[in-house]
């Protein structure tokens, strides 16, 4: 898949890490979006369901709890969302900071696949 190739080449991660990281981000989108908006994303990126299946189980963990707490305390939403992803990235053997490096590549890919509207739907979840 083109997205996985972009992630592996740009970030130096292996294929399973790229799939798992993208899956974590799409899983967060699935949890936060309404059915209609997620359907738009899924139709633009048909492999989204498969990628969600590649995400580590319980990807949030302690970092997810910290991210939720940061969000509740009024920290920037993006910081809280990246913190929520950190536990899953750790399970993939990646530095938790890699989550912030995955986001722009995934947003660019989604924009190429579904246009600005679909990109903005996903970007809204990640901000």
Secondary structure, 3 states (H helix, E strand, C coil): CHHHHHHHHHHCCCHHHHHHHHHHHHHHHHHHCCHHHHHHHHHHCCCHHHHHHHCCCCCCHHHHHHHHHHHHCCCCHHHHHHHHHHHHHHHCCCCCCHHHHHHHHHHHHHHHHHHHHHHHHHHHHHC
